[in-house]
Amino acid sequence: MNTEPRTKISILREHMAAERWQKAIIIAAKFPRLGEHKETILRAHGAYTNPHFYAQIGKDIEALKEAGRTALLEKYSF
């Protein structure tokens, strides 16, 4: 039995490994230091949580989600 506490980053990586991208992006969007990937991850989060808004302003929802996935992979080297 693993008694070590689970960290947010370990939970994020579990979701990434299982390809649960929506959950991974929701977790990552709350991280304070996302560096150069911040805007991309936040836009992906918005695409998941408020897709109608992004569609109304002419954004490609799936492209935003894919960019968020790519940003997570680059940021967390998974």
mmCIF file of the N, C-alpha and C atoms, coordinates in Angstrom:
data_MODEL
# 
_entry.id   MODEL 
# 
loop_
_atom_site.group_PDB 
_atom_site.id 
_atom_site.type_symbol 
_atom_site.label_atom_id 
_atom_site.label_alt_id 
_atom_site.label_comp_id 
_atom_site.label_asym_id 
_atom_site.label_entity_id 
_atom_site.label_seq_id 
_atom_site.pdbx_PDB_ins_code 
_atom_site.Cartn_x 
_atom_site.Cartn_y 
_atom_site.Cartn_z 
_atom_site.occupancy 
_atom_site.B_iso_or_equiv 
_atom_site.pdbx_formal_charge 
_atom_site.auth_seq_id 
_atom_site.auth_comp_id 
_atom_site.auth_asym_id 
_atom_site.auth_atom_id 
_atom_site.pdbx_PDB_model_num 
ATOM 1   N N  . MET A 1 1  ? 0.838   -1.181 0.000   1.00 0.00 ? 1  MET A N  1 
ATOM 2   C CA . MET A 1 1  ? 0.000   0.000  0.000   1.00 0.00 ? 1  MET A CA 1 
ATOM 3   C C  . MET A 1 1  ? 0.883   1.244  0.000   1.00 0.00 ? 1  MET A C  1 
ATOM 4   N N  . ASN A 1 2  ? 0.596   2.168  -0.888  1.00 0.00 ? 2  ASN A N  1 
ATOM 5   C CA . ASN A 1 2  ? 1.363   3.396  -1.001  1.00 0.00 ? 2  ASN A CA 1 
ATOM 6   C C  . ASN A 1 2  ? 0.812   4.418  -0.013  1.00 0.00 ? 2  ASN A C  1 
ATOM 7   N N  . THR A 1 3  ? 1.646   4.837  0.946   1.00 0.00 ? 3  THR A N  1 
ATOM 8   C CA . THR A 1 3  ? 1.189   5.785  1.959   1.00 0.00 ? 3  THR A CA 1 
ATOM 9   C C  . THR A 1 3  ? 1.630   7.214  1.673   1.00 0.00 ? 3  THR A C  1 
ATOM 10  N N  . GLU A 1 4  ? 2.368   7.414  0.589   1.00 0.00 ? 4  GLU A N  1 
ATOM 11  C CA . GLU A 1 4  ? 2.793   8.765  0.243   1.00 0.00 ? 4  GLU A CA 1 
ATOM 12  C C  . GLU A 1 4  ? 1.597   9.564  -0.257  1.00 0.00 ? 4  GLU A C  1 
ATOM 13  N N  . PRO A 1 5  ? 1.525   10.838 0.144   1.00 0.00 ? 5  PRO A N  1 
ATOM 14  C CA . PRO A 1 5  ? 0.415   11.659 -0.351  1.00 0.00 ? 5  PRO A CA 1 
ATOM 15  C C  . PRO A 1 5  ? 0.550   11.912 -1.846  1.00 0.00 ? 5  PRO A C  1 
ATOM 16  N N  . ARG A 1 6  ? -0.578  11.954 -2.515  1.00 0.00 ? 6  ARG A N  1 
ATOM 17  C CA . ARG A 1 6  ? -0.574  12.233 -3.951  1.00 0.00 ? 6  ARG A CA 1 
ATOM 18  C C  . ARG A 1 6  ? -0.447  13.730 -4.146  1.00 0.00 ? 6  ARG A C  1 
ATOM 19  N N  . THR A 1 7  ? 0.441   14.116 -5.029  1.00 0.00 ? 7  THR A N  1 
ATOM 20  C CA . THR A 1 7  ? 0.609   15.529 -5.335  1.00 0.00 ? 7  THR A CA 1 
ATOM 21  C C  . THR A 1 7  ? -0.249  15.884 -6.538  1.00 0.00 ? 7  THR A C  1 
ATOM 22  N N  . LYS A 1 8  ? -0.469  17.171 -6.719  1.00 0.00 ? 8  LYS A N  1 
ATOM 23  C CA . LYS A 1 8  ? -1.253  17.610 -7.875  1.00 0.00 ? 8  LYS A CA 1 
ATOM 24  C C  . LYS A 1 8  ? -0.560  17.225 -9.172  1.00 0.00 ? 8  LYS A C  1 
ATOM 25  N N  . ILE A 1 9  ? 0.767   17.335 -9.186  1.00 0.00 ? 9  ILE A N  1 
ATOM 26  C CA . ILE A 1 9  ? 1.498   16.989 -10.411 1.00 0.00 ? 9  ILE A CA 1 
ATOM 27  C C  . ILE A 1 9  ? 1.396   15.491 -10.693 1.00 0.00 ? 9  ILE A C  1 
ATOM 28  N N  . SER A 1 10 ? 1.395   14.658 -9.656  1.00 0.00 ? 10 SER A N  1 
ATOM 29  C CA . SER A 1 10 ? 1.260   13.215 -9.889  1.00 0.00 ? 10 SER A CA 1 
ATOM 30  C C  . SER A 1 10 ? -0.139  12.880 -10.402 1.00 0.00 ? 10 SER A C  1 
ATOM 31  N N  . ILE A 1 11 ? -1.140  13.571 -9.885  1.00 0.00 ? 11 ILE A N  1 
ATOM 32  C CA . ILE A 1 11 ? -2.513  13.371 -10.364 1.00 0.00 ? 11 ILE A CA 1 
ATOM 33  C C  . ILE A 1 11 ? -2.621  13.826 -11.813 1.00 0.00 ? 11 ILE A C  1 
ATOM 34  N N  . LEU A 1 12 ? -2.013  14.978 -12.120 1.00 0.00 ? 12 LEU A N  1 
ATOM 35  C CA . LEU A 1 12 ? -1.994  15.478 -13.499 1.00 0.00 ? 12 LEU A CA 1 
ATOM 36  C C  . LEU A 1 12 ? -1.373  14.445 -14.430 1.00 0.00 ? 12 LEU A C  1 
ATOM 37  N N  . ARG A 1 13 ? -0.232  13.911 -14.043 1.00 0.00 ? 13 ARG A N  1 
ATOM 38  C CA . ARG A 1 13 ? 0.456   12.933 -14.895 1.00 0.00 ? 13 ARG A CA 1 
ATOM 39  C C  . ARG A 1 13 ? -0.344  11.644 -15.046 1.00 0.00 ? 13 ARG A C  1 
ATOM 40  N N  . GLU A 1 14 ? -1.070  11.242 -14.005 1.00 0.00 ? 14 GLU A N  1 
ATOM 41  C CA . GLU A 1 14 ? -1.941  10.064 -14.114 1.00 0.00 ? 14 GLU A CA 1 
ATOM 42  C C  . GLU A 1 14 ? -3.020  10.297 -15.170 1.00 0.00 ? 14 GLU A C  1 
ATOM 43  N N  . HIS A 1 15 ? -3.627  11.475 -15.138 1.00 0.00 ? 15 HIS A N  1 
ATOM 44  C CA . HIS A 1 15 ? -4.658  11.802 -16.134 1.00 0.00 ? 15 HIS A CA 1 
ATOM 45  C C  . HIS A 1 15 ? -4.058  11.852 -17.536 1.00 0.00 ? 15 HIS A C  1 
ATOM 46  N N  . MET A 1 16 ? -2.861  12.420 -17.656 1.00 0.00 ? 16 MET A N  1 
ATOM 47  C CA . MET A 1 16 ? -2.211  12.479 -18.965 1.00 0.00 ? 16 MET A CA 1 
ATOM 48  C C  . MET A 1 16 ? -1.913  11.072 -19.484 1.00 0.00 ? 16 MET A C  1 
ATOM 49  N N  . ALA A 1 17 ? -1.402  10.213 -18.619 1.00 0.00 ? 17 ALA A N  1 
ATOM 50  C CA . ALA A 1 17 ? -1.067  8.846  -19.024 1.00 0.00 ? 17 ALA A CA 1 
ATOM 51  C C  . ALA A 1 17 ? -2.307  8.081  -19.475 1.00 0.00 ? 17 ALA A C  1 
ATOM 52  N N  . ALA A 1 18 ? -3.432  8.368  -18.836 1.00 0.00 ? 18 ALA A N  1 
ATOM 53  C CA . ALA A 1 18 ? -4.690  7.697  -19.175 1.00 0.00 ? 18 ALA A CA 1 
ATOM 54  C C  . ALA A 1 18 ? -5.446  8.429  -20.284 1.00 0.00 ? 18 ALA A C  1 
ATOM 55  N N  . GLU A 1 19 ? -4.837  9.489  -20.811 1.00 0.00 ? 19 GLU A N  1 
ATOM 56  C CA . GLU A 1 19 ? -5.434  10.308 -21.870 1.00 0.00 ? 19 GLU A CA 1 
ATOM 57  C C  . GLU A 1 19 ? -6.773  10.913 -21.456 1.00 0.00 ? 19 GLU A C  1 
ATOM 58  N N  . ARG A 1 20 ? -6.862  11.281 -20.197 1.00 0.00 ? 20 ARG A N  1 
ATOM 59  C CA . ARG A 1 20 ? -8.020  12.026 -19.697 1.00 0.00 ? 20 ARG A CA 1 
ATOM 60  C C  . ARG A 1 20 ? -7.642  13.510 -19.752 1.00 0.00 ? 20 ARG A C  1 
ATOM 61  N N  . TRP A 1 21 ? -7.624  14.033 -20.971 1.00 0.00 ? 21 TRP A N  1 
ATOM 62  C CA . TRP A 1 21 ? -7.087  15.369 -21.208 1.00 0.00 ? 21 TRP A CA 1 
ATOM 63  C C  . TRP A 1 21 ? -7.915  16.462 -20.568 1.00 0.00 ? 21 TRP A C  1 
ATOM 64  N N  . GLN A 1 22 ? -9.209  16.318 -20.555 1.00 0.00 ? 22 GLN A N  1 
ATOM 65  C CA . GLN A 1 22 ? -10.035 17.360 -19.943 1.00 0.00 ? 22 GLN A CA 1 
ATOM 66  C C  . GLN A 1 22 ? -9.685  17.509 -18.472 1.00 0.00 ? 22 GLN A C  1 
ATOM 67  N N  . LYS A 1 23 ? -9.606  16.411 -17.756 1.00 0.00 ? 23 LYS A N  1 
ATOM 68  C CA . LYS A 1 23 ? -9.265  16.469 -16.336 1.00 0.00 ? 23 LYS A CA 1 
ATOM 69  C C  . LYS A 1 23 ? -7.859  17.017 -16.135 1.00 0.00 ? 23 LYS A C  1 
ATOM 70  N N  . ALA A 1 24 ? -6.929  16.599 -16.983 1.00 0.00 ? 24 ALA A N  1 
ATOM 71  C CA . ALA A 1 24 ? -5.547  17.081 -16.871 1.00 0.00 ? 24 ALA A CA 1 
ATOM 72  C C  . ALA A 1 24 ? -5.475  18.588 -17.085 1.00 0.00 ? 24 ALA A C  1 
ATOM 73  N N  . ILE A 1 25 ? -6.178  19.082 -18.078 1.00 0.00 ? 25 ILE A N  1 
ATOM 74  C CA . ILE A 1 25 ? -6.149  20.520 -18.370 1.00 0.00 ? 25 ILE A CA 1 
ATOM 75  C C  . ILE A 1 25 ? -6.833  21.311 -17.261 1.00 0.00 ? 25 ILE A C  1 
ATOM 76  N N  . ILE A 1 26 ? -7.908  20.799 -16.714 1.00 0.00 ? 26 ILE A N  1 
ATOM 77  C CA . ILE A 1 26 ? -8.587  21.489 -15.612 1.00 0.00 ? 26 ILE A CA 1 
ATOM 78  C C  . ILE A 1 26 ? -7.654  21.618 -14.410 1.00 0.00 ? 26 ILE A C  1 
ATOM 79  N N  . ILE A 1 27 ? -6.914  20.572 -14.109 1.00 0.00 ? 27 ILE A N  1 
ATOM 80  C CA . ILE A 1 27 ? -5.955  20.628 -12.997 1.00 0.00 ? 27 ILE A CA 1 
ATOM 81  C C  . ILE A 1 27 ? -4.832  21.611 -13.314 1.00 0.00 ? 27 ILE A C  1 
ATOM 82  N N  . ALA A 1 28 ? -4.245  21.487 -14.491 1.00 0.00 ? 28 ALA A N  1 
ATOM 83  C CA . ALA A 1 28 ? -3.106  22.330 -14.859 1.00 0.00 ? 28 ALA A CA 1 
ATOM 84  C C  . ALA A 1 28 ? -3.479  23.803 -14.918 1.00 0.00 ? 28 ALA A C  1 
ATOM 85  N N  . ALA A 1 29 ? -4.694  24.114 -15.314 1.00 0.00 ? 29 ALA A N  1 
ATOM 86  C CA . ALA A 1 29 ? -5.123  25.512 -15.428 1.00 0.00 ? 29 ALA A CA 1 
ATOM 87  C C  . ALA A 1 29 ? -5.087  26.227 -14.079 1.00 0.00 ? 29 ALA A C  1 
ATOM 88  N N  . LYS A 1 30 ? -5.092  25.477 -12.996 1.00 0.00 ? 30 LYS A N  1 
ATOM 89  C CA . LYS A 1 30 ? -5.049  26.070 -11.654 1.00 0.00 ? 30 LYS A CA 1 
ATOM 90  C C  . LYS A 1 30 ? -3.624  26.276 -11.147 1.00 0.00 ? 30 LYS A C  1 
ATOM 91  N N  . PHE A 1 31 ? -2.637  25.746 -11.858 1.00 0.00 ? 31 PHE A N  1 
ATOM 92  C CA . PHE A 1 31 ? -1.251  25.891 -11.425 1.00 0.00 ? 31 PHE A CA 1 
ATOM 93  C C  . PHE A 1 31 ? -0.806  27.341 -11.593 1.00 0.00 ? 31 PHE A C  1 
ATOM 94  N N  . PRO A 1 32 ? -0.072  27.879 -10.626 1.00 0.00 ? 32 PRO A N  1 
ATOM 95  C CA . PRO A 1 32 ? 0.321   29.289 -10.710 1.00 0.00 ? 32 PRO A CA 1 
ATOM 96  C C  . PRO A 1 32 ? 1.442   29.578 -11.706 1.00 0.00 ? 32 PRO A C  1 
ATOM 97  N N  . ARG A 1 33 ? 2.305   28.606 -11.977 1.00 0.00 ? 33 ARG A N  1 
ATOM 98  C CA . ARG A 1 33 ? 3.457   28.853 -12.844 1.00 0.00 ? 33 ARG A CA 1 
ATOM 99  C C  . ARG A 1 33 ? 3.431   27.937 -14.064 1.00 0.00 ? 33 ARG A C  1 
ATOM 100 N N  . LEU A 1 34 ? 2.810   28.406 -15.110 1.00 0.00 ? 34 LEU A N  1 
ATOM 101 C CA . LEU A 1 34 ? 2.734   27.624 -16.343 1.00 0.00 ? 34 LEU A CA 1 
ATOM 102 C C  . LEU A 1 34 ? 3.694   28.142 -17.409 1.00 0.00 ? 34 LEU A C  1 
ATOM 103 N N  . GLY A 1 35 ? 4.338   29.249 -17.116 1.00 0.00 ? 35 GLY A N  1 
ATOM 104 C CA . GLY A 1 35 ? 5.325   29.794 -18.037 1.00 0.00 ? 35 GLY A CA 1 
ATOM 105 C C  . GLY A 1 35 ? 4.735   30.143 -19.389 1.00 0.00 ? 35 GLY A C  1 
ATOM 106 N N  . GLU A 1 36 ? 5.496   29.818 -20.427 1.00 0.00 ? 36 GLU A N  1 
ATOM 107 C CA . GLU A 1 36 ? 5.092   30.161 -21.790 1.00 0.00 ? 36 GLU A CA 1 
ATOM 108 C C  . GLU A 1 36 ? 3.838   29.426 -22.248 1.00 0.00 ? 36 GLU A C  1 
ATOM 109 N N  . HIS A 1 37 ? 3.423   28.406 -21.514 1.00 0.00 ? 37 HIS A N  1 
ATOM 110 C CA . HIS A 1 37 ? 2.264   27.600 -21.894 1.00 0.00 ? 37 HIS A CA 1 
ATOM 111 C C  . HIS A 1 37 ? 0.962   28.072 -21.240 1.00 0.00 ? 37 HIS A C  1 
ATOM 112 N N  . LYS A 1 38 ? 1.051   29.103 -20.424 1.00 0.00 ? 38 LYS A N  1 
ATOM 113 C CA . LYS A 1 38 ? -0.107  29.547 -19.641 1.00 0.00 ? 38 LYS A CA 1 
ATOM 114 C C  . LYS A 1 38 ? -1.325  29.855 -20.508 1.00 0.00 ? 38 LYS A C  1 
ATOM 115 N N  . GLU A 1 39 ? -1.168  30.736 -21.475 1.00 0.00 ? 39 GLU A N  1 
ATOM 116 C CA . GLU A 1 39 ? -2.316  31.148 -22.288 1.00 0.00 ? 39 GLU A CA 1 
ATOM 117 C C  . GLU A 1 39 ? -2.926  29.973 -23.048 1.00 0.00 ? 39 GLU A C  1 
ATOM 118 N N  . THR A 1 40 ? -2.083  29.103 -23.573 1.00 0.00 ? 40 THR A N  1 
ATOM 119 C CA . THR A 1 40 ? -2.569  27.951 -24.335 1.00 0.00 ? 40 THR A CA 1 
ATOM 120 C C  . THR A 1 40 ? -3.370  27.008 -23.445 1.00 0.00 ? 40 THR A C  1 
ATOM 121 N N  . ILE A 1 41 ? -2.855  26.741 -22.253 1.00 0.00 ? 41 ILE A N  1 
ATOM 122 C CA . ILE A 1 41 ? -3.551  25.847 -21.321 1.00 0.00 ? 41 ILE A CA 1 
ATOM 123 C C  . ILE A 1 41 ? -4.857  26.482 -20.845 1.00 0.00 ? 41 ILE A C  1 
ATOM 124 N N  . LEU A 1 42 ? -4.826  27.783 -20.576 1.00 0.00 ? 42 LEU A N  1 
ATOM 125 C CA . LEU A 1 42 ? -6.054  28.458 -20.141 1.00 0.00 ? 42 LEU A CA 1 
ATOM 126 C C  . LEU A 1 42 ? -7.101  28.503 -21.252 1.00 0.00 ? 42 LEU A C  1 
ATOM 127 N N  . ARG A 1 43 ? -6.673  28.675 -22.489 1.00 0.00 ? 43 ARG A N  1 
ATOM 128 C CA . ARG A 1 43 ? -7.630  28.656 -23.608 1.00 0.00 ? 43 ARG A CA 1 
ATOM 129 C C  . ARG A 1 43 ? -8.227  27.258 -23.775 1.00 0.00 ? 43 ARG A C  1 
ATOM 130 N N  . ALA A 1 44 ? -7.400  26.232 -23.618 1.00 0.00 ? 44 ALA A N  1 
ATOM 131 C CA . ALA A 1 44 ? -7.908  24.858 -23.700 1.00 0.00 ? 44 ALA A CA 1 
ATOM 132 C C  . ALA A 1 44 ? -8.914  24.610 -22.583 1.00 0.00 ? 44 ALA A C  1 
ATOM 133 N N  . HIS A 1 45 ? -8.609  25.106 -21.400 1.00 0.00 ? 45 HIS A N  1 
ATOM 134 C CA . HIS A 1 45 ? -9.540  24.982 -20.276 1.00 0.00 ? 45 HIS A CA 1 
ATOM 135 C C  . HIS A 1 45 ? -10.867 25.651 -20.625 1.00 0.00 ? 45 HIS A C  1 
ATOM 136 N N  . GLY A 1 46 ? -10.794 26.839 -21.204 1.00 0.00 ? 46 GLY A N  1 
ATOM 137 C CA . GLY A 1 46 ? -12.003 27.541 -21.625 1.00 0.00 ? 46 GLY A CA 1 
ATOM 138 C C  . GLY A 1 46 ? -12.769 26.789 -22.693 1.00 0.00 ? 46 GLY A C  1 
ATOM 139 N N  . ALA A 1 47 ? -12.049 26.138 -23.591 1.00 0.00 ? 47 ALA A N  1 
ATOM 140 C CA . ALA A 1 47 ? -12.703 25.357 -24.649 1.00 0.00 ? 47 ALA A CA 1 
ATOM 141 C C  . ALA A 1 47 ? -13.482 24.183 -24.060 1.00 0.00 ? 47 ALA A C  1 
ATOM 142 N N  . TYR A 1 48 ? -12.969 23.602 -22.980 1.00 0.00 ? 48 TYR A N  1 
ATOM 143 C CA . TYR A 1 48 ? -13.684 22.508 -22.322 1.00 0.00 ? 48 TYR A CA 1 
ATOM 144 C C  . TYR A 1 48 ? -14.851 23.021 -21.479 1.00 0.00 ? 48 TYR A C  1 
ATOM 145 N N  . THR A 1 49 ? -14.641 24.131 -20.766 1.00 0.00 ? 49 THR A N  1 
ATOM 146 C CA . THR A 1 49 ? -15.658 24.585 -19.821 1.00 0.00 ? 49 THR A CA 1 
ATOM 147 C C  . THR A 1 49 ? -16.707 25.505 -20.431 1.00 0.00 ? 49 THR A C  1 
ATOM 148 N N  . ASN A 1 50 ? -16.364 26.194 -21.514 1.00 0.00 ? 50 ASN A N  1 
ATOM 149 C CA . ASN A 1 50 ? -17.302 27.131 -22.119 1.00 0.00 ? 50 ASN A CA 1 
ATOM 150 C C  . ASN A 1 50 ? -17.167 27.121 -23.647 1.00 0.00 ? 50 ASN A C  1 
ATOM 151 N N  . PRO A 1 51 ? -17.420 25.977 -24.269 1.00 0.00 ? 51 PRO A N  1 
ATOM 152 C CA . PRO A 1 51 ? -17.197 25.863 -25.714 1.00 0.00 ? 51 PRO A CA 1 
ATOM 153 C C  . PRO A 1 51 ? -18.079 26.787 -26.548 1.00 0.00 ? 51 PRO A C  1 
ATOM 154 N N  . HIS A 1 52 ? -19.283 27.082 -26.081 1.00 0.00 ? 52 HIS A N  1 
ATOM 155 C CA . HIS A 1 52 ? -20.182 27.947 -26.858 1.00 0.00 ? 52 HIS A CA 1 
ATOM 156 C C  . HIS A 1 52 ? -19.604 29.353 -27.011 1.00 0.00 ? 52 HIS A C  1 
ATOM 157 N N  . PHE A 1 53 ? -18.984 29.861 -25.957 1.00 0.00 ? 53 PHE A N  1 
ATOM 158 C CA . PHE A 1 53 ? -18.369 31.184 -26.034 1.00 0.00 ? 53 PHE A CA 1 
ATOM 159 C C  . PHE A 1 53 ? -17.266 31.207 -27.087 1.00 0.00 ? 53 PHE A C  1 
ATOM 160 N N  . TYR A 1 54 ? -16.385 30.217 -27.035 1.00 0.00 ? 54 TYR A N  1 
ATOM 161 C CA . TYR A 1 54 ? -15.274 30.192 -27.989 1.00 0.00 ? 54 TYR A CA 1 
ATOM 162 C C  . TYR A 1 54 ? -15.765 29.997 -29.417 1.00 0.00 ? 54 TYR A C  1 
ATOM 163 N N  . ALA A 1 55 ? -16.824 29.238 -29.587 1.00 0.00 ? 55 ALA A N  1 
ATOM 164 C CA . ALA A 1 55 ? -17.414 29.076 -30.924 1.00 0.00 ? 55 ALA A CA 1 
ATOM 165 C C  . ALA A 1 55 ? -17.993 30.400 -31.409 1.00 0.00 ? 55 ALA A C  1 
ATOM 166 N N  . GLN A 1 56 ? -18.629 31.139 -30.514 1.00 0.00 ? 56 GLN A N  1 
ATOM 167 C CA . GLN A 1 56 ? -19.219 32.430 -30.881 1.00 0.00 ? 56 GLN A CA 1 
ATOM 168 C C  . GLN A 1 56 ? -18.169 33.434 -31.344 1.00 0.00 ? 56 GLN A C  1 
ATOM 169 N N  . ILE A 1 57 ? -16.980 33.361 -30.773 1.00 0.00 ? 57 ILE A N  1 
ATOM 170 C CA . ILE A 1 57 ? -15.942 34.315 -31.176 1.00 0.00 ? 57 ILE A CA 1 
ATOM 171 C C  . ILE A 1 57 ? -15.056 33.753 -32.286 1.00 0.00 ? 57 ILE A C  1 
ATOM 172 N N  . GLY A 1 58 ? -15.512 32.650 -32.877 1.00 0.00 ? 58 GLY A N  1 
ATOM 173 C CA . GLY A 1 58 ? -14.864 32.124 -34.068 1.00 0.00 ? 58 GLY A CA 1 
ATOM 174 C C  . GLY A 1 58 ? -13.656 31.239 -33.841 1.00 0.00 ? 58 GLY A C  1 
ATOM 175 N N  . LYS A 1 59 ? -13.504 30.711 -32.642 1.00 0.00 ? 59 LYS A N  1 
ATOM 176 C CA . LYS A 1 59 ? -12.367 29.834 -32.349 1.00 0.00 ? 59 LYS A CA 1 
ATOM 177 C C  . LYS A 1 59 ? -12.725 28.381 -32.656 1.00 0.00 ? 59 LYS A C  1 
ATOM 178 N N  . ASP A 1 60 ? -11.732 27.631 -33.083 1.00 0.00 ? 60 ASP A N  1 
ATOM 179 C CA . ASP A 1 60 ? -11.883 26.199 -33.343 1.00 0.00 ? 60 ASP A CA 1 
ATOM 180 C C  . ASP A 1 60 ? -11.682 25.462 -32.015 1.00 0.00 ? 60 ASP A C  1 
ATOM 181 N N  . ILE A 1 61 ? -12.754 24.932 -31.470 1.00 0.00 ? 61 ILE A N  1 
ATOM 182 C CA . ILE A 1 61 ? -12.731 24.298 -30.154 1.00 0.00 ? 61 ILE A CA 1 
ATOM 183 C C  . ILE A 1 61 ? -11.737 23.141 -30.109 1.00 0.00 ? 61 ILE A C  1 
ATOM 184 N N  . GLU A 1 62 ? -11.787 22.283 -31.093 1.00 0.00 ? 62 GLU A N  1 
ATOM 185 C CA . GLU A 1 62 ? -10.896 21.119 -31.104 1.00 0.00 ? 62 GLU A CA 1 
ATOM 186 C C  . GLU A 1 62 ? -9.433  21.533 -31.234 1.00 0.00 ? 62 GLU A C  1 
ATOM 187 N N  . ALA A 1 63 ? -9.165  22.583 -31.990 1.00 0.00 ? 63 ALA A N  1 
ATOM 188 C CA . ALA A 1 63 ? -7.785  23.077 -32.125 1.00 0.00 ? 63 ALA A CA 1 
ATOM 189 C C  . ALA A 1 63 ? -7.281  23.628 -30.793 1.00 0.00 ? 63 ALA A C  1 
ATOM 190 N N  . LEU A 1 64 ? -8.141  24.310 -30.052 1.00 0.00 ? 64 LEU A N  1 
ATOM 191 C CA . LEU A 1 64 ? -7.754  24.821 -28.735 1.00 0.00 ? 64 LEU A CA 1 
ATOM 192 C C  . LEU A 1 64 ? -7.447  23.677 -27.773 1.00 0.00 ? 64 LEU A C  1 
ATOM 193 N N  . LYS A 1 65 ? -8.282  22.647 -27.806 1.00 0.00 ? 65 LYS A N  1 
ATOM 194 C CA . LYS A 1 65 ? -8.067  21.483 -26.938 1.00 0.00 ? 65 LYS A CA 1 
ATOM 195 C C  . LYS A 1 65 ? -6.765  20.775 -27.299 1.00 0.00 ? 65 LYS A C  1 
ATOM 196 N N  . GLU A 1 66 ? -6.522  20.597 -28.589 1.00 0.00 ? 66 GLU A N  1 
ATOM 197 C CA . GLU A 1 66 ? -5.298  19.932 -29.042 1.00 0.00 ? 66 GLU A CA 1 
ATOM 198 C C  . GLU A 1 66 ? -4.065  20.746 -28.663 1.00 0.00 ? 66 GLU A C  1 
ATOM 199 N N  . ALA A 1 67 ? -4.148  22.061 -28.791 1.00 0.00 ? 67 ALA A N  1 
ATOM 200 C CA . ALA A 1 67 ? -3.026  22.920 -28.399 1.00 0.00 ? 67 ALA A CA 1 
ATOM 201 C C  . ALA A 1 67 ? -2.754  22.785 -26.903 1.00 0.00 ? 67 ALA A C  1 
ATOM 202 N N  . GLY A 1 68 ? -3.804  22.659 -26.111 1.00 0.00 ? 68 GLY A N  1 
ATOM 203 C CA . GLY A 1 68 ? -3.641  22.452 -24.675 1.00 0.00 ? 68 GLY A CA 1 
ATOM 204 C C  . GLY A 1 68 ? -2.963  21.132 -24.362 1.00 0.00 ? 68 GLY A C  1 
ATOM 205 N N  . ARG A 1 69 ? -3.353  20.088 -25.073 1.00 0.00 ? 69 ARG A N  1 
ATOM 206 C CA . ARG A 1 69 ? -2.704  18.781 -24.891 1.00 0.00 ? 69 ARG A CA 1 
ATOM 207 C C  . ARG A 1 69 ? -1.218  18.880 -25.212 1.00 0.00 ? 69 ARG A C  1 
ATOM 208 N N  . THR A 1 70 ? -0.913  19.514 -26.328 1.00 0.00 ? 70 THR A N  1 
ATOM 209 C CA . THR A 1 70 ? 0.481   19.669 -26.741 1.00 0.00 ? 70 THR A CA 1 
ATOM 210 C C  . THR A 1 70 ? 1.264   20.469 -25.702 1.00 0.00 ? 70 THR A C  1 
ATOM 211 N N  . ALA A 1 71 ? 0.667   21.532 -25.189 1.00 0.00 ? 71 ALA A N  1 
ATOM 212 C CA . ALA A 1 71 ? 1.332   22.356 -24.175 1.00 0.00 ? 71 ALA A CA 1 
ATOM 213 C C  . ALA A 1 71 ? 1.615   21.552 -22.910 1.00 0.00 ? 71 ALA A C  1 
ATOM 214 N N  . LEU A 1 72 ? 0.665   20.729 -22.488 1.00 0.00 ? 72 LEU A N  1 
ATOM 215 C CA . LEU A 1 72 ? 0.893   19.886 -21.310 1.00 0.00 ? 72 LEU A CA 1 
ATOM 216 C C  . LEU A 1 72 ? 2.046   18.924 -21.549 1.00 0.00 ? 72 LEU A C  1 
ATOM 217 N N  . LEU A 1 73 ? 2.063   18.316 -22.715 1.00 0.00 ? 73 LEU A N  1 
ATOM 218 C CA . LEU A 1 73 ? 3.137   17.375 -23.033 1.00 0.00 ? 73 LEU A CA 1 
ATOM 219 C C  . LEU A 1 73 ? 4.492   18.070 -23.049 1.00 0.00 ? 73 LEU A C  1 
ATOM 220 N N  . GLU A 1 74 ? 4.548   19.272 -23.602 1.00 0.00 ? 74 GLU A N  1 
ATOM 221 C CA . GLU A 1 74 ? 5.807   20.020 -23.630 1.00 0.00 ? 74 GLU A CA 1 
ATOM 222 C C  . GLU A 1 74 ? 6.215   20.470 -22.230 1.00 0.00 ? 74 GLU A C  1 
ATOM 223 N N  . LYS A 1 75 ? 5.272   20.979 -21.471 1.00 0.00 ? 75 LYS A N  1 
ATOM 224 C CA . LYS A 1 75 ? 5.563   21.528 -20.143 1.00 0.00 ? 75 LYS A CA 1 
ATOM 225 C C  . LYS A 1 75 ? 5.981   20.449 -19.157 1.00 0.00 ? 75 LYS A C  1 
ATOM 226 N N  . TYR A 1 76 ? 5.305   19.333 -19.194 1.00 0.00 ? 76 TYR A N  1 
ATOM 227 C CA . TYR A 1 76 ? 5.541   18.302 -18.189 1.00 0.00 ? 76 TYR A CA 1 
ATOM 228 C C  . TYR A 1 76 ? 6.291   17.099 -18.730 1.00 0.00 ? 76 TYR A C  1 
ATOM 229 N N  . SER A 1 77 ? 6.847   17.213 -19.922 1.00 0.00 ? 77 SER A N  1 
ATOM 230 C CA . SER A 1 77 ? 7.745   16.211 -20.517 1.00 0.00 ? 77 SER A CA 1 
ATOM 231 C C  . SER A 1 77 ? 7.271   14.793 -20.311 1.00 0.00 ? 77 SER A C  1 
ATOM 232 N N  . PHE A 1 78 ? 6.036   14.564 -20.658 1.00 0.00 ? 78 PHE A N  1 
ATOM 233 C CA . PHE A 1 78 ? 5.479   13.222 -20.472 1.00 0.00 ? 78 PHE A CA 1 
ATOM 234 C C  . PHE A 1 78 ? 5.474   12.481 -21.770 1.00 0.00 ? 78 PHE A C  1 
# 
